[in-house]
Amino acid sequence: MNRWKTTRMGRILSVMTVIVLLLSAVSCAGKETVPETSEEQETNNGKVIVVYFSHTGNTEKLAEYIAERTSADSYRIEAKDPYTEEDTRYDADTRAYREQHDSDCRPEIAGKLPDLNGYDVIFLGYPIWHGEAPKIVYTFLDNVDVSGKRIIPFCTSASSPVGMSAKNLESLKPEADWDEGIRLEIESTAEDIEAWLNTLGLAD
Ligand SMILES: Cc1cc2nc3c(=O)[nH]c(=O)nc-3n(C[C@H](O)[C@H](O)[C@H](O)COP(=O)(O)O)c2cc1C
């Protein structure tokens, strides 16, 4: 190989090296803005959980808005022995009425309870049943560790206010950090919920 050829080859190699270095620099710079793993992303979004009981879907709809707007996980409390229409007739002498008036009643929950480790904030949603949170919400609280976590109770109802319902839940777990309970209008839109979340400093 003569000298000219050697010099030309050297230049080509140098240019190629520079191109490779530039390409790898560009790709590294891109990576810095993306969370390292999807696991890390889940952890960041996983600080809030929306736990709710809903029999006819009103509370569930609002729970979904909250979960969407806070990038939260959610958990629906389901009864092992599901409530029928007859059970929940708005009347005395129904299963719901008897349960609500029995201070020791703790209806069983179907399936596994969520692992609350790693969550800092728990939205706790329920419908008002005979002036109070359904007893199955008490069952939930009896069986989870919520020490030091912020709990934000919210309810829906035909007309009753939140009343003592949230305070009575709080008395089961005074070791948590409870917000005042709030009654949300059944007709609340996603935007209404977002406005409320903004007052809590929790909207995304
Ligand atoms: C068994 C039962 C008891 C209820 N008690 C009350 C009540 O005391 N006050 C009230 O305003 N609404 C009462 N309601 C109406 C519900 O609170 C209301 O429809 C709520 O939005 C239902 O939520 P859900 O669709 O998430 O189950 C009762 C409903 C049921 C089924």
Ligand as a Chemical Component Dictionary entry (heavy atoms), coordinates in Angstrom:
data_LIG
# 
_chem_comp.id                   LIG 
_chem_comp.type                 NON-POLYMER 
_chem_comp.pdbx_formal_charge   0 
_chem_comp.three_letter_code    LIG 
# 
loop_
_chem_comp_atom.comp_id 
_chem_comp_atom.atom_id 
_chem_comp_atom.alt_atom_id 
_chem_comp_atom.type_symbol 
_chem_comp_atom.charge 
_chem_comp_atom.model_Cartn_x 
_chem_comp_atom.model_Cartn_y 
_chem_comp_atom.model_Cartn_z 
_chem_comp_atom.pdbx_ordinal 
LIG C1  C1  C 0 -79.061 0.582  51.354 1  
LIG C2  C2  C 0 -79.014 2.015  50.936 2  
LIG C3  C3  C 0 -79.097 3.026  51.875 3  
LIG C4  C4  C 0 -79.017 4.376  51.487 4  
LIG N1  N1  N 0 -79.076 5.343  52.458 5  
LIG C5  C5  C 0 -79.012 6.650  52.088 6  
LIG C6  C6  C 0 -79.053 7.686  53.071 7  
LIG O1  O1  O 0 -79.129 7.466  54.262 8  
LIG N2  N2  N 0 -78.995 8.979  52.634 9  
LIG C7  C7  C 0 -78.909 9.301  51.302 10 
LIG O2  O2  O 0 -78.868 10.476 50.975 11 
LIG N3  N3  N 0 -78.814 8.323  50.350 12 
LIG C8  C8  C 0 -78.870 7.020  50.711 13 
LIG N4  N4  N 0 -78.781 6.039  49.758 14 
LIG C9  C9  C 0 -78.518 6.416  48.360 15 
LIG C10 C10 C 0 -77.031 6.247  48.001 16 
LIG O3  O3  O 0 -76.187 6.819  49.002 17 
LIG C11 C11 C 0 -76.684 6.917  46.686 18 
LIG O4  O4  O 0 -77.538 6.470  45.679 19 
LIG C12 C12 C 0 -75.219 6.668  46.322 20 
LIG O5  O5  O 0 -74.799 7.599  45.360 21 
LIG C13 C13 C 0 -75.029 5.264  45.774 22 
LIG O6  O6  O 0 -73.669 5.099  45.461 23 
LIG P1  P1  P 0 -73.169 3.849  44.610 24 
LIG O7  O7  O 0 -73.872 3.937  43.254 25 
LIG O8  O8  O 0 -71.717 4.060  44.474 26 
LIG O9  O9  O 0 -73.537 2.611  45.326 27 
LIG C14 C14 C 0 -78.871 4.697  50.126 28 
LIG C15 C15 C 0 -78.792 3.677  49.170 29 
LIG C16 C16 C 0 -78.847 2.353  49.571 30 
LIG C17 C17 C 0 -78.729 1.270  48.533 31 
# 
loop_
_chem_comp_bond.comp_id 
_chem_comp_bond.atom_id_1 
_chem_comp_bond.atom_id_2 
_chem_comp_bond.value_order 
_chem_comp_bond.pdbx_ordinal 
LIG C1  C2  SING 1  
LIG C2  C3  SING 2  
LIG C2  C16 DOUB 3  
LIG C3  C4  DOUB 4  
LIG C4  N1  SING 5  
LIG C4  C14 SING 6  
LIG N1  C5  DOUB 7  
LIG C5  C6  SING 8  
LIG C5  C8  SING 9  
LIG C6  O1  DOUB 10 
LIG C6  N2  SING 11 
LIG N2  C7  SING 12 
LIG C7  O2  DOUB 13 
LIG C7  N3  SING 14 
LIG N3  C8  DOUB 15 
LIG C8  N4  SING 16 
LIG N4  C9  SING 17 
LIG N4  C14 SING 18 
LIG C9  C10 SING 19 
LIG C10 O3  SING 20 
LIG C10 C11 SING 21 
LIG C11 O4  SING 22 
LIG C11 C12 SING 23 
LIG C12 O5  SING 24 
LIG C12 C13 SING 25 
LIG C13 O6  SING 26 
LIG O6  P1  SING 27 
LIG P1  O7  DOUB 28 
LIG P1  O8  SING 29 
LIG P1  O9  SING 30 
LIG C14 C15 DOUB 31 
LIG C15 C16 SING 32 
LIG C16 C17 SING 33 
# 
